[in-house]
Amino acid sequence: MSRICKDGFDKECIKEQREFFGIAYTQNLLSGRWKYVILWFLKSKERRYSEIKAFLGDISQGSLTKQLRELETDGVINRKVYPEVPPRVEYSLTSKGEELIPIIDLMEEFGKKFGEQVD
């Protein structure tokens, strides 16, 4: 199988791995330690950067900024900057991001069901 590069999948990979591509695309879109939680936190309303940072706790500013930029670049979240001093920035889900929420909700249900079981 072809590897995913930083810019996504090459056309040959998509063509050769058509059955697997949907799963790989979604996994690539959500790859990142905090992306699932960020999307879950944004599912009910738009949030300011400071709210997201406070919710996530020990995430560094650099890591949060990187995750948010990747989600924005991939078309999953919107970033709105208000012309105020100091600037106010709010994040919300795009329609593409909203389509991911059922997946996030299923992950939440699965974790609640099996997460506390001890092997």
N, C-alpha and C positions, 0 to 999 in steps of 0.2 A: 504494500500500500504506500502511496505517496505521502510524504510528510506535509504538514501544513506550514506554510511560511508566514511571516509576519503580516503579509498582505492578503492572507486567505489561501484559497485553493487554486492550483493551476487548472486550466481547462482539461488537460489530459487526466488529471486525478478525478475530476468530476465525472468525466466520461467513463473511465475505467471502474470507478467505485460507485456507480449510480445508486445501488441499493443501500449502501452505507452512508452516502453523502448527507442525507437529512440529519442523521444522528450526529455525524461529525461536525456539520455546520452549527448545529445548536450547541453542542459541547464547546466548540471554539468560541462562539458568541458569549457564552457564560463562563468561560475559563477565567479564573481569578478568584482569590480567596474570599473577597467581599461582595462580588457582584450579585449573588443570589440574595443576600441579606439586604443590599441596597434596593434591589427591585421590590422585595417584600415590603420594605419600609415605605417605598413610594407608591405602593398600590392603592392606598386610600386617599392620598392627597399630595399636592406638591409640597416640597420641603426645601428649607434653606440649607446651605452648606453647613452652617454651624449646628443645625438640628441633626443632620446626618452624622457629622463628626461626634457629637455628644452621644448619639444612639449607639454608635459602633465602639465607643470607648477607646481602647488602646491602639487604634489604627493611627499611623503617622499621617501627617498632612500630605506628604508626598505620595504615599500609597493611595490615599483616598482620592487625591486629584487625578492620579493615573487611572484608577478604576472608573471614575466618572468620565474622564476624557474618552476612554475606550468605549464605554457605553454610549456616549454621545456620538462618537465617530461611527459606530455600528448602527446608529439610528434607533436605539432602544430608549433613550431618554432625551428630553429637551432641556436646554440650559437657557434661562432667561435672566439677563442682566438689567437691573433697574438703574437709571441714571441718577443716583443719589450719592451723597457723601456721608459715610463711606458707602461704597457700592453694595447693593443687595443682589444676591444671586439665588435663584430658585430653580429647582430641578423637578421635573415631572416626567411621567411615562408618555411615550409616543404611542400611536396605535400598534406599532410593532412590539413595543414593550408590554402593552396591555395583553397582547396575544400570548406572551410568555407567562403571565400570572397563573393560569391553570396548571402549568408545569410546576411552578414554585409552590402552589397550594398542594399539589400531589406529593411533592418532596416533603412538605411540612407534615402532611398526614402520615406518610411512610415513617418519618423520623419519630413521630409521636407513638406510632404503633410498635416499632421495633427498636427504637433508640435506647430504651432502658432495659432491654433484655440482656442478661448476662449469659455468656456461653459457658 
